[in-house]
Amino acid sequence: MTSNAIAKYDRVQIILHWLIAAIILVMIALGLYMVELPKQSELPPGEESVRAFYFLMHKSLGITAALLILIRIIWRLTHKAPALPNTISKWQQRAAGAVQGLLYTAMIGMPLTGYFQSMYSKYDTKFWGIVLPRVAEADDAMRDKFSEIHEILAFIFIAIILLHIAAAIKHYFEGSSISKRMSLK
């Protein structure tokens, strides 16, 4: 590889990154929307709540994301990621590593807390219509505890994602200007 060549992620890593990112962004929007919908008990007689539909979709997407994240972690452990360019300062490389660690922590924590929240609920957990085995009895206190953790983690995750996107945009434009300067030489 020449000194000007940039190492890249392999196709599987790229596909998993964007697929998981798309699911996570949809889930964030869906999660913020669905919690504001009225419960059946809050509606006038004769009206039906659509809240359950969105919760079931959110859960199915969450389990799908968790499975893809597991595949991504296994792939990442067996396929090395490219090194960051030398043009990125050491502190930024350490910050990138920290943010990446936080992203993976959140990507693991979100589905786990969501799953436990669902397990302690009185409702079945369904994965695209398939009822999953119950591993815990309904427990309002535990459901509320995992619900609170899931919600707090969601807002932390949103902040980490925004930081990741901002850094990616910054480095994209820096890389574009470096490429232009190099092609002028």
N, C-alpha and C positions, 0 to 999 in steps of 0.2 A: 504494500500500500504506500502510495506517495505521501509526502508530508501534507499535501493539500487535500487528500482524500479524507472524508469523514466517515467514521464507522457508523453503521446504522443497525437498528433493531431488525430482527428477522420478521418475516411476513406473519408468522403466528403471533408473535408479541404485538405487532401493530394491530392486527385484527382484534385480538383480545382486548387491547387497550381501548380501542374506539367502540367496540361492542359493549364492554362493561361501562365505559364513560356514558354512552347513550342511555343505557338502562338506568344508571345511577341518576342522571339528570332528569329522566322521566319520573323516576321514583320520588325524587325530591319534590318536583312539582306536584305530583299526585298526592304525596304525603301531606304537603301544605294545604292542598285543596280539600282532601277528604276529611280532615279533622274538623273543618269548618261546616261540613254538611250536617243538617239536623238528624238526630236519632229518630227512630220510628216513634218513640214515646213523646217526642217534641212536636210532632205533626198533628194537624187536625184529623179527626176521624175520616177514613176513606182515602186519605193520601198515603202513598207508599214512599218510603225512604229509599234512595239509591245508594246510601252510604255503604251498605254491606257489599255491594258490587265492587266499589272502588277499593275497599279494604281487602277483598279477596284478590283483586288484581294486584294490589300492592304486595301482598304476601307472596303470590306466585312469582312476580317479578323479583322479589327479594331472594327467594330460594333459587331462582334461575341465576341471578347475579352471584350468589354465594357459590354455586357450582362452577360458574365460569371463573370466579376469583380463585377457587381451589385449583382449577386447571392452570390458570395463569401463574400461581405460586409454584406449582410443580414444574411448569415449563421454565420458569425463571431460575429455579434451582438447578435445572439441568442444561440450561442455555444461557451463557454469560451475556450480560447487557454490555453494550459498547461503553467505553470510557468517555467521560465528558471531555470536550476539547480543551487543550492547554490554554486557550484564550480566556477561559472562565477562571476567575481568581479562586484561590484555595478556600476562602471563607464562603464563597458562593457554592463551591462544590460540596462543602460540609453542610451548608444550609439545604442544598438540593437533596442530599442524602437524608437529612433529618425530615424534610417535608415528605419525601418518598416513604420513609418509615412510618410517619404519621398517617399517610394515605392508606398504606397497607393495614395499619392498626385499625383505622376507621372502617376499611372495607371488610375486615373480619368482625369487628365489634358490632357494626350496624345489623348485619343479618342475625348474629347470635342473640343480641338483645331483642330484636324483633321476633325471633323465633320463640324465645322464652316468654316474652310478653303474650304471644299467641297461645303458647302451651298452657299458661296459667289462666287463660280466658275461659269462659264457659262455652265458647264457640269452637267448633272443629277447625283445625288448620288444614286448608286444602291447597294442593299444588296443582294448578290448572284443572281443578275439579276432582282430583283424587284426594280422598281424605287420608291424611297422614296419621300414623299411630300416635296416640296420646302418651307422652312420657311423664306427664305430671297431672295431678288433679287440679281442677279449677281452684284458684286461690286469689281473691281480690287484692289482698295486700301485696302478694308477689307480682301479680299482673301490674299493679300500680307502680311498684318499684322499678320493674323492667321497662315500663312505659316511660317513666321519668328519665331513666338512663338513656333510653332510645332517643327521646326528644332532645336531651342535652347534647348527646353525641351527634345527632343530626345537624345541629347548628354549628358545632365544632367542625364537623365534616364539611359543611358548606364553606366555612372560612378557609379551611385547608385547600379545598378545591379552587376557590377564588385566588388564593396565593399561588397555587400550581399553574393556573391559567395565566395569571399576570406574569409569572416568571417565564412561561413558555412564549408568550407574546414578546416580552422584552428580548429574550434570546433569539427569537425568530428575526426580529428587526435588526438586532445587532449582527446576526449571522448574514442577513441580506446585505447590510452595508459592508461587512468584511468581504463577502464574495464579490461585490461590485468593485471594491478597492483592489482586490487581488486580480480581477480580470482586466483592470486598467493598466496593470504593470506589464 
